[in-house]
């Protein structure tokens, strides 16, 4: 096993298990160092016992690299795989098998932890046919939201990545997207000209989550009715678990919002992050009754979190979401036609 492969696998499993960011980054940074260091130097340093003199290499990562260089499987990886379940949750296997892609993820261009190529590589390893890159919009400065200029630069990079994938005869597509903030008045936090350049748009509320129910309802319905909106992200904004603590769901007329989603063909996101689990079960049932489309998304901020989508698949199966109304079970041309309106 090559050192890069072992370090990537360890980082993936740690992210999947919701391990602390510092612990995960130790392996991601070590992986970057290994990629940049000639194999001969790694072997020389391993023999001399000086691997840890390289930037980003600590005691644990040094042991992993040394084991691989000596042709043995690292004990750290063996132990981690022994304690990592094959599935994060039982149930929803049929839904997961039907998914062709993931419509909501983040890279280190905004508040994600890994570069875009690493997100792409992991999505491919998980069997996706497509991945929508949806970094944040400008107003969300705490998440390093993308200005129009940075977004244009990112779109050019996506074109280059897709060309490389095509040159390698790979049937995978990285789609151009955004998680765009819903502003206080229901407008979207990016120009129509930039939104038009994208393949798909997730619209989400990230601020003033305690707004009065009538105002929040008007805000969300206005966003849903925007002609560029495709997916209503984590609609209640609630947090039920995790490092950020708990947060009550926003108050709004869910029946009215879901009716607008159904009328406009905007999908309601089943956000698979375990700390969100959004919408709650009763609202998912309401959205089903309203005739809404759905998108089961990981909202991954790291490669290993792409597997969080299993949580959403379990909920969709348990709550009876009709398979044909889950947009990311659709073939890519059908998804793109729908997103284009």
C-alpha positions as CSV (number, residue, x, y, z in Angstrom):
1,X,0.0,0.0,0.0
2,X,1.4,3.4,-1.0
3,X,1.8,6.0,1.8
4,X,-0.6,8.4,0.1
5,X,-3.3,5.8,-0.2
6,X,-3.0,4.9,3.5
7,X,-3.0,8.5,4.7
8,X,-6.1,9.3,2.4
9,X,-7.9,6.2,3.7
10,X,-7.2,7.1,7.3
11,X,-8.4,10.7,6.8
12,X,-11.6,9.4,5.1
13,X,-12.5,7.1,7.9
14,X,-11.8,9.7,10.5
15,X,-14.0,12.2,8.7
16,X,-16.7,9.6,8.2
17,X,-16.7,9.0,12.0
18,X,-16.9,12.7,12.8
19,X,-13.5,12.8,14.4
20,X,-12.0,16.1,15.4
21,X,-10.7,18.4,12.7
22,X,-7.2,18.7,14.1
23,X,-6.8,14.9,14.1
24,X,-8.1,14.6,10.5
25,X,-5.9,17.4,9.3
26,X,-2.8,15.8,10.6
27,X,-3.3,13.0,8.0
28,X,-4.4,15.3,5.2
29,X,-1.3,17.6,5.8
30,X,1.0,14.6,5.9
31,X,-0.5,13.3,2.6
32,X,0.3,16.7,1.0
33,X,3.9,16.4,2.2
34,X,4.2,12.9,0.9
35,X,2.9,13.9,-2.5
36,X,5.5,16.7,-2.7
37,X,8.4,14.6,-1.5
38,X,10.3,12.3,-3.9
39,X,10.0,8.6,-3.1
40,X,13.7,8.3,-2.8
41,X,13.9,11.0,-0.2
42,X,11.0,9.3,1.8
43,X,12.9,6.0,1.8
44,X,16.2,7.7,2.8
45,X,14.5,9.6,5.7
46,X,12.7,6.4,6.8
47,X,16.0,4.6,7.0
48,X,17.6,7.5,8.9
49,X,14.6,8.0,11.2
50,X,14.1,11.6,10.0
51,X,10.7,11.5,8.4
52,X,9.3,13.6,11.2
53,X,11.7,16.4,10.1
54,X,9.4,17.0,7.1
55,X,6.7,19.5,7.5
56,X,3.4,18.1,8.7
57,X,4.8,14.7,9.7
58,X,4.2,13.7,13.3
59,X,4.6,10.5,15.3
60,X,1.4,8.8,14.1
61,X,1.8,9.8,10.4
62,X,5.5,8.9,10.5
63,X,4.6,5.3,11.5
64,X,2.0,5.0,8.8
65,X,4.5,6.2,6.1
66,X,7.3,4.0,7.3
67,X,5.0,0.9,7.4
68,X,4.0,1.5,3.8
69,X,7.6,2.0,2.7
70,X,8.5,-1.3,4.3
71,X,5.6,-3.1,2.5
72,X,3.3,-3.6,5.5
73,X,-0.1,-2.3,6.2
74,X,0.0,0.4,8.8
75,X,-1.4,-0.7,12.2
76,X,-3.2,2.6,12.6
77,X,-5.2,1.8,9.5
78,X,-5.8,-1.8,10.6
79,X,-7.2,-0.7,13.9
80,X,-9.3,2.0,12.3
81,X,-10.9,-0.3,9.8
82,X,-11.6,-2.8,12.5
83,X,-13.7,-0.3,14.3
84,X,-15.4,1.4,11.3
85,X,-18.8,0.0,10.4
86,X,-19.4,-0.9,6.8
87,X,-22.5,1.3,6.8
88,X,-23.0,4.4,9.0
89,X,-26.7,3.4,9.5
90,X,-28.8,0.4,8.6
91,X,-31.7,1.0,6.2
92,X,-32.0,2.9,3.0
93,X,-29.7,0.7,1.0
94,X,-32.0,0.6,-2.0
95,X,-32.2,4.4,-2.0
96,X,-28.5,4.7,-1.7
97,X,-28.0,2.3,-4.6
98,X,-30.3,4.4,-6.7
99,X,-28.5,7.7,-6.1
100,X,-26.3,8.9,-9.0
101,X,-24.8,11.9,-7.3
102,X,-24.7,14.4,-4.5
103,X,-26.0,18.0,-5.0
104,X,-24.5,19.8,-2.0
105,X,-20.8,19.8,-0.9
106,X,-18.1,22.2,0.0
107,X,-14.3,22.5,-0.7
108,X,-11.5,24.5,0.8
109,X,-12.6,27.4,-1.4
110,X,-15.1,28.3,1.3
111,X,-15.4,26.4,4.6
112,X,-14.6,22.9,3.5
113,X,-11.4,21.1,4.6
114,X,-10.1,19.7,1.3
115,X,-9.3,20.8,-2.2
116,X,-11.7,20.2,-5.0
117,X,-9.7,17.3,-6.6
118,X,-9.8,15.4,-3.4
119,X,-13.6,15.8,-3.1
120,X,-13.9,14.6,-6.7
121,X,-11.6,11.6,-6.2
122,X,-13.6,10.5,-3.1
123,X,-17.0,11.0,-4.9
124,X,-15.8,8.7,-7.7
125,X,-14.6,6.1,-5.2
126,X,-18.0,6.1,-3.6
127,X,-19.6,5.4,-7.0
128,X,-21.1,8.7,-7.8
129,X,-21.6,9.7,-11.4
130,X,-21.6,13.4,-10.6
131,X,-21.0,15.8,-7.7
132,X,-22.2,19.4,-7.5
133,X,-19.7,21.8,-5.9
134,X,-21.7,24.3,-3.9
135,X,-19.4,26.6,-2.0
136,X,-20.9,29.5,-0.1
137,X,-21.9,32.9,-1.5
138,X,-20.2,36.3,-0.6
139,X,-22.4,37.3,2.4
140,X,-21.3,34.3,4.5
141,X,-17.9,35.8,5.3
142,X,-17.5,33.5,8.3
143,X,-17.5,30.6,5.8
144,X,-15.2,32.4,3.3
145,X,-18.0,32.8,0.8
146,X,-17.0,33.3,-2.8
147,X,-17.2,36.7,-4.4
148,X,-18.3,36.8,-8.1
149,X,-14.6,37.0,-9.1
150,X,-13.6,34.0,-7.0
151,X,-16.6,32.1,-8.3
152,X,-15.5,32.8,-11.9
153,X,-12.1,31.5,-11.1
154,X,-13.6,28.4,-9.6
155,X,-15.7,27.8,-12.6
156,X,-12.7,27.9,-14.9
157,X,-11.0,25.3,-12.6
158,X,-14.0,23.0,-12.8
159,X,-13.8,23.2,-16.6
160,X,-10.2,22.1,-16.4
161,X,-11.0,19.3,-14.0
162,X,-13.8,18.0,-16.3
163,X,-11.5,18.1,-19.3
164,X,-8.9,16.0,-17.4
165,X,-11.6,13.6,-16.4
166,X,-12.7,13.4,-20.1
167,X,-9.2,12.9,-21.2
168,X,-8.9,10.0,-18.8
169,X,-12.1,8.4,-20.3
170,X,-13.8,8.8,-16.9
171,X,-17.6,8.9,-16.8
172,X,-17.8,11.4,-14.0
173,X,-18.8,15.1,-14.1
174,X,-18.1,17.8,-11.6
175,X,-21.1,20.2,-11.8
176,X,-20.9,24.0,-11.2
177,X,-23.0,25.0,-8.2
178,X,-23.4,27.2,-5.3
179,X,-25.1,27.3,-1.9
180,X,-26.4,30.8,-2.1
181,X,-27.6,32.7,0.9
182,X,-31.3,33.7,1.1
183,X,-31.1,37.3,2.1
184,X,-33.5,38.9,4.5
185,X,-36.0,40.0,1.8
186,X,-35.8,36.6,0.0
187,X,-33.4,37.7,-2.7
188,X,-30.3,35.6,-3.5
189,X,-26.8,36.5,-2.5
190,X,-25.3,36.4,-6.0
191,X,-26.0,38.2,-9.3
192,X,-28.4,36.7,-11.8
193,X,-25.6,36.7,-14.3
194,X,-23.4,34.5,-12.1
195,X,-26.3,32.2,-11.1
196,X,-27.0,31.7,-14.8
197,X,-23.5,30.3,-15.3
198,X,-24.1,27.5,-12.9
199,X,-25.6,24.0,-13.4
200,X,-27.5,23.9,-10.1
201,X,-28.2,26.2,-7.2
202,X,-29.0,25.3,-3.5
203,X,-30.7,28.2,-1.7
204,X,-30.3,28.3,2.1
205,X,-31.0,30.5,5.1
206,X,-27.9,31.1,7.3
207,X,-28.7,34.3,9.1
208,X,-31.5,35.7,11.3
209,X,-32.8,32.2,11.9
210,X,-35.1,33.5,14.7
211,X,-37.0,35.9,12.4
212,X,-40.7,35.9,13.0
213,X,-42.7,33.2,11.3
214,X,-44.6,35.5,8.9
215,X,-41.3,37.2,7.9
216,X,-39.4,34.0,7.5
217,X,-42.3,32.5,5.5
218,X,-42.3,35.5,3.1
219,X,-38.5,35.3,2.9
220,X,-38.4,31.6,2.0
221,X,-41.2,31.7,-0.5
222,X,-39.6,34.6,-2.3
223,X,-36.4,32.6,-2.6
224,X,-38.2,29.5,-3.8
225,X,-40.0,31.5,-6.5
226,X,-36.7,32.9,-7.7
227,X,-36.3,31.6,-11.3
228,X,-32.8,30.3,-10.6
229,X,-33.6,28.3,-7.4
230,X,-33.3,24.6,-7.6
231,X,-33.0,23.1,-4.1
232,X,-34.1,24.5,-0.7
233,X,-31.3,23.6,1.6
234,X,-31.6,22.6,5.3
235,X,-34.9,24.5,5.5
236,X,-35.3,24.7,9.3
237,X,-31.7,25.6,10.1
238,X,-31.9,23.4,13.2
239,X,-29.0,21.7,14.9
240,X,-29.7,18.5,16.9
241,X,-26.2,17.4,17.8
242,X,-22.5,18.1,17.4
243,X,-19.7,20.5,18.3
244,X,-21.8,23.6,17.5
245,X,-24.4,22.6,20.1
246,X,-28.1,22.5,19.6
247,X,-30.3,25.1,17.8
248,X,-34.1,25.2,17.6
249,X,-35.6,25.1,14.1
250,X,-36.8,28.3,12.5
251,X,-40.5,29.1,12.6
252,X,-42.3,29.4,9.3
253,X,-45.5,28.2,7.5
254,X,-44.1,24.9,6.2
255,X,-47.2,24.1,4.3
256,X,-47.0,27.4,2.4
257,X,-43.3,27.0,1.7
258,X,-43.7,23.4,0.5
259,X,-46.7,24.3,-1.7
260,X,-44.4,26.9,-3.3
261,X,-41.7,24.4,-3.8
262,X,-44.1,21.9,-5.4
263,X,-45.5,24.6,-7.7
264,X,-42.1,25.9,-8.7
265,X,-40.4,22.5,-9.1
266,X,-37.9,23.3,-6.4
267,X,-36.6,20.3,-4.5
268,X,-36.7,20.1,-0.7
269,X,-33.3,19.0,0.6
270,X,-33.0,16.1,3.0
271,X,-29.8,17.3,4.6
272,X,-27.9,14.2,5.7
273,X,-25.5,15.8,8.1
274,X,-26.2,14.0,11.4
275,X,-26.1,17.3,13.4
276,X,-28.8,18.8,11.1
277,X,-31.1,15.9,10.2
278,X,-33.1,18.6,8.4
279,X,-36.1,18.8,7.8
280,X,-37.4,16.8,10.8
281,X,-39.6,13.8,10.0
282,X,-42.9,15.6,10.3
283,X,-41.9,18.2,7.7
284,X,-40.6,15.5,5.3
285,X,-44.0,13.9,5.5
286,X,-45.6,17.2,4.9
287,X,-43.4,17.8,1.8
288,X,-44.3,14.4,0.5
289,X,-48.0,15.2,0.8
290,X,-47.4,18.5,-0.9
291,X,-46.0,16.8,-3.9
292,X,-42.5,18.1,-3.6
293,X,-39.4,16.9,-5.3
294,X,-36.4,16.0,-3.0
295,X,-32.6,16.0,-3.1
296,X,-30.7,13.8,-0.6
297,X,-27.4,15.6,0.0
298,X,-24.4,15.1,2.2
299,X,-23.6,18.8,2.7
300,X,-20.1,17.4,3.0
301,X,-17.3,19.7,4.2
302,X,-14.6,17.0,3.9
303,X,-14.2,13.9,1.7
304,X,-15.2,11.4,4.4
305,X,-18.4,13.3,5.0
306,X,-19.6,12.5,1.5
307,X,-20.7,9.1,3.1
308,X,-23.1,11.0,5.4
309,X,-25.5,10.7,2.5
310,X,-26.4,7.2,4.0
311,X,-28.2,9.0,6.8
312,X,-30.5,10.8,4.4
313,X,-31.1,7.6,2.4
314,X,-32.3,5.8,5.6
315,X,-34.7,8.7,6.4
316,X,-36.0,8.8,2.8
317,X,-36.7,5.1,2.8
318,X,-38.2,5.0,6.3
319,X,-40.5,8.0,5.6
320,X,-41.6,6.8,2.2
321,X,-40.2,9.4,-0.1
322,X,-41.2,8.3,-3.6
323,X,-38.0,7.3,-5.5
324,X,-38.9,9.0,-8.7
325,X,-39.2,12.4,-6.9
326,X,-35.6,12.2,-5.6
327,X,-33.7,14.4,-8.2
328,X,-30.3,12.9,-7.6
329,X,-31.6,9.4,-8.7
330,X,-32.0,10.9,-12.1
331,X,-29.5,10.5,-15.0
332,X,-27.3,13.6,-15.4
333,X,-29.1,14.9,-18.6
334,X,-32.4,14.8,-16.8
335,X,-31.0,16.5,-13.7
336,X,-29.5,19.3,-15.8
337,X,-32.7,19.8,-17.8
338,X,-34.6,20.2,-14.6
339,X,-32.1,22.5,-13.0
340,X,-32.1,24.7,-16.1
341,X,-35.8,25.2,-15.8
